[in-house]
Amino acid sequence: MTVASNPVYLEIVDFKPSPGAQKRAPEWLELAKQDQLTPEQASELEHFTELEHILRIAKARARQILAAAQQ
């Protein structure tokens, strides 16, 4: 199996948060702007933001690996 055909890298690139998280995040960002988040919502939004940052880095690295394997 080559790196380019390794499903782990493809899964990383294709990963998306759950539909529920995708729906809540923008709603809670708006509530945060209005200073109306509950402590639980603020905590989840913070975790979501941290995870999004980590996923962006992982996806960028997976894309680099896949691109290098195709050369």
C-alpha positions as CSV (number, residue, x, y, z in Angstrom):
1,M,0.0,0.0,0.0
2,T,1.4,3.4,-0.9
3,V,1.0,6.6,1.1
4,A,-1.3,8.0,-1.5
5,S,-3.7,5.1,-1.1
6,N,-3.6,5.1,2.6
7,P,-7.2,5.8,3.7
8,V,-6.1,7.4,7.0
9,Y,-4.8,10.5,5.1
10,L,-7.9,10.6,3.0
11,E,-10.1,10.3,6.1
12,I,-8.3,13.2,7.7
13,V,-8.7,15.4,4.7
14,D,-12.4,14.5,4.4
15,F,-13.2,14.7,8.1
16,K,-16.0,17.1,9.1
17,P,-17.6,17.8,12.5
18,S,-20.9,16.3,13.3
19,P,-24.0,18.0,11.8
20,G,-25.0,19.1,15.3
21,A,-21.6,20.7,15.9
22,Q,-21.7,22.4,12.5
23,K,-25.1,23.9,13.3
24,R,-24.3,24.9,16.9
25,A,-20.9,26.6,16.3
26,P,-22.2,29.5,14.2
27,E,-25.2,30.0,16.5
28,W,-22.9,30.1,19.5
29,L,-20.4,32.4,17.9
30,E,-23.3,34.8,17.4
31,L,-24.4,34.4,21.0
32,A,-20.8,34.9,22.1
33,K,-20.7,38.3,20.3
34,Q,-23.8,39.3,22.2
35,D,-22.2,37.9,25.5
36,Q,-25.2,35.6,25.9
37,L,-23.5,32.1,26.1
38,T,-24.1,29.8,29.1
39,P,-21.0,28.5,30.7
40,E,-21.6,25.1,29.1
41,Q,-22.0,26.6,25.7
42,A,-18.8,28.7,26.1
43,S,-16.9,25.6,27.1
44,E,-18.1,23.6,24.2
45,L,-17.4,26.5,21.8
46,E,-13.9,26.8,23.2
47,H,-13.3,23.0,22.7
48,F,-14.8,23.2,19.2
49,T,-12.5,26.1,18.3
50,E,-9.4,24.3,19.6
51,L,-10.4,21.1,17.7
52,E,-10.9,23.1,14.5
53,H,-7.4,24.6,14.8
54,I,-5.9,21.1,15.3
55,L,-7.9,19.7,12.4
56,R,-6.8,22.5,10.1
57,I,-3.1,21.6,10.8
58,A,-3.7,17.9,10.5
59,K,-5.6,18.3,7.2
60,A,-2.8,20.6,5.8
61,R,-0.2,18.0,6.7
62,A,-2.2,15.1,5.2
63,R,-2.6,17.1,2.0
64,Q,1.1,17.7,1.8
65,I,1.8,14.0,2.4
66,L,-0.7,13.0,-0.3
67,A,0.6,15.5,-2.8
68,A,4.2,14.4,-2.2
69,A,3.2,10.7,-2.7
70,Q,1.7,11.6,-6.1
71,Q,5.0,13.1,-7.4
